Amino acid sequence: MSKFCGSLLLLALITFQSCIASQEVVSRKLKFSPRARPPPSHHAEMARYLAHTVDWCVIGTTSTMKGREGLPFTNILSVSDGPVNNSTGVPYFYVTNLDQSNKDILENKRVSISMSEYQTGYCSDHSIDAESPFCTRLTLGGKFVKVTDKAEKDFALKALLTRHPGMKYWPKTHQFYLAKMDIDFIWLLDSSGHGAAIISPKKYYAVKFNDW
C-alpha cells in the first residue's frame, strides 16, 4: 500500500511540474508575440514585424581566422529591437570581442544578419517548412557599430534584458558591450511566385509599431 501511495505521489509531482513548465512556455510565447501577422504584400511591415518578434539571428561576417581569411563565417547572436511593447527596427546586441564574429568585425564592420519566422511558431503551427518561401525570412545588411550615446545605451540595455534576462549574469571579465546595426540593405522573402523584396531603409523605419 505504501509503495502504491508513493507512486501516486510521484506521479502527482511529475504532473504538477509538467503543468508549471507548460504554463511558463505558454506565457513566454504570449509575452514575446506581438499582435497579428501582417499580410505578405506589406513588405516593410512584415520586415519590421519579424525584426521585432525574433529573439536571435544568424550573423555573417568575413572571416579573419587563420586559414579561413576572407571566407564567409556565420554565428548566432541574441538580438532585440526594443522591449516587447516598443519596436524601433534597430537590431541591438550585447557582445564581446572574445567572440569570433567580433574579431572579424574589428577588421571589417560590414555584416549581414538573417532572421526566420520559424522562431515565432507560425510556420510549425501551419506545417510550413523553414525553407519554404511562405515561412518569412529576412536579411539585413549594414555596419556593426558600438552604441556610444548614453540615452541609446540605456534603451538598448533595457531592450535586450527584457528579452534575454540572463545577460545580466554574463561575466564582466569578458567586457561585453552594446552594439547595433546601421542598416543599409533589407531583403525579405515572404511569399511564392514574386521573388524576394528589396526594401529601402526609409520605408522600413517609417513603419510604426501600430501599423501591423
Secondary structure, 3 states (H helix, E strand, C coil): CHHHHHHHHHHHHHHHHHHHHHHHHHHHHHHCCCCCCCCCCCHHHHHHHHHHHCCEEEEEEECCCCCCCCCEEEEEEECECCCCCCCCCCCEEEECCCCHHHHHHHHCCEEEEEEEHHHHCHHHHCCCCCCCCCCCEEEEEEEEEECCCHHHHHHHHHHHHHHCHHHHHCCHHHCCEEEEEEEEEEEEECCCCCCCEECCHHHHHHCCHHHC
